Amino acid sequence: MKDVRKDFPILARHPQLTYLDSACTSLKPLQVIEAESSYYYELGACAGRSSHMLGREASNAAEGAREKVADFVGAKAEETVWTRNATEALNIVAYGLDYSKRKKVVTSALEHHAVLLPWMNLRDRGMITLEIVGCDERGHVSEEAWANAIDRNTALVVTNNGNNTSGVSQCTKNLAKIAHDSGALICIDGAQGVPHRHVDFRKENFDYLCFSAHKMLGPTGIGALVMKREQMAKLQPLVRGGGTVKTVNLDRVEPVSDYTRFEAGVQHYSGMIGFAAACGYLKSYGMENVEAHEKALASAMLGELEKAGVAVHGPKDLPRSALYSFNIRGAKAHDVALMLDKEGIAVRSGFFCAQPAMEAMGAKDGAVRASCYIYNSPDDVRKLGEALKKIAALY
Ligand SMILES: Cc1ncc(COP(=O)(O)O)c(C=O)c1O
């Protein structure tokens, strides 16, 4: 596999660092950092507004970036809206959808708070009914359980295509079919799916796909919401303001009809350019290579965790990215994370913004999570295993 470590300035600055926290945020290669800063060096102006030379160049750069990010997930630029992150994309869907004909939304207990909180809020305000499908004892929701919950009153099914607590990816193409067979829409939280395998919006037949740049080598503060055009036309924007209207009189507003309706105010242009560069970087690495690399790391990591005798949460036998959450029996997760930090290993500890999921998997006080990306090697995983053995011996 191609060695990409040299592209990541943080790894050059900390040659001894084992970064196993990519599910929180990935490191960024020089190509992305340079692309993002090129906006400030070369463009500097607003896109989509001013007709002077720099304004036109900024518009071209922003629209070129939109095409690249859309293409990365098999979508078209006109189906793609910039957001701050996956969280904002999910909120746009939650608060923009019309629930007047069908009131029910179906999700699962294994979702990130970015999914649970907006729809729980709508439930608590009496705007929808929410069915939260439970998981089995392994921490998995079967297709049968989904199918039992989705019915002719379901407006929307919302779930992830990569779980941030267990690393498992569900077959969302099948879920889309189950949803559509009942006349429901499907919204995919792609925050942990899009970075780790090739996701095709059209082929998998999603209605909405939400993802963040920063988990896939891109900048923070920029994400995307991809929508089928007919769904985009019906969705209400979450934020209103400059850049979203054709005309405004004091008694009437005529909004634009395209994606810019959702992009009120001056936007994160440097982020868009950096996001497109991240997609370009991953494309040239090859998403099939990302998947193969992680598959090998996942099986090596499971071997190390088992040798170290830690309790691993979630299913071990399902398609996944190289991410596991686990506990050393008798040890607090935060203490383990701090001890790993002393060994130069960066991991996350806690509930990973998915408390119901962690509790459902039996990690009532949280856990430690190690997650890999393309710059990790089998050595990183071995180092984790060795350190965990030493820490486990203290308990
Ligand atoms: C599965 C999942 N969904 C949504 C999010 C939210 O992503 P962001 O914080 O980039 O909006 C995360 C972030 O950790 C995640 O792991």
The ligand as an ORCA input file, in Angstrom:
! r2SCAN-3c Opt
* xyz 0 1
  C     -21.688      8.785     12.919
  C     -21.513     10.262     13.062
  N     -22.493     11.068     12.669
  C     -22.420     12.392     12.753
  C     -21.303     12.988     13.281
  C     -21.236     14.467     13.369
  O     -20.207     14.944     12.567
  P     -19.785     16.484     12.664
  O     -19.382     16.716     14.073
  O     -18.657     16.603     11.701
  O     -20.983     17.250     12.274
  C     -20.245     12.199     13.732
  C     -19.051     12.801     14.354
  O     -18.338     12.203     15.122
  C     -20.349     10.799     13.605
  O     -19.364      9.992     14.003
*
